[in-house]
Amino acid sequence: MHNGLISKFDKLKDDKSFDNQFSIVQKKVDKRIVNTIPLGKGLYLKIDKHVPNLTEIIKPYEGIDGKFGITIISDQAYNFIKVRNQ
């Protein structure tokens, strides 16, 4: 969802009828960006700010058993789950 919105803004900047004499304040835009992705019953992934390297952190996963999911690359998430599973 983020990438689609960003590409629309990028195209709009190139439109000659668009007044581009202002700058986008990311802090103001972030307040309106909230994506909640259902992961399972009672489990959600919430993205509430623009993350420039999101594709490096969250990657799609397709297992050889036909199961689909996501992989999250995060030291903080790893440590949280590791402690919780002990």
Summary of the structure (lengths in Angstrom):
residues: 86
radius of gyration: 17.5
end to end distance: 35.5
largest distance: 59.1
contacts: 137
relative contact order: 0.11
helix: 37%
strand: 24%
